[in-house]
Amino acid sequence: MRTVPEIRQLEADRFGKKTEKQSASDRTNRLDDPNEQAAKKKKRGQQPANPRPKCRDYSQPPARIQEVDVPDDTKVCACCGLPLKGLGQHEDSEQIEIETVT
């Protein structure tokens, strides 16, 4: 039977750090040629040779105000037939429609 230190050593050998790992910067399998010049890496982001992108147009499309009125026959109570009174609670809402030109 194996002792606790032996088991720990076996686990360290099996699951421990590997010595043959490649570094994160060098993941190639080719040998470096001393005569070959290293290519410069481009910086991230906007490149000096390229023009900047055009600005977006965030102006709002024209708004159409449309008031919808309820027909008179629905403005009465269905049970007693008396006219309905407003409670002062109303809600304005917006409906967004996209018109496409084909």
ABEGO torsion letter per residue (X at the ends): XBBAAAAAAAAAAAABBBAABBBAABABABBBBAABBBBBBBBBEBBAABBBBBBBBABBBBBBBBBBBBBAAAABBAAAGBBBBBAGBBBBBBBBBBBBBX
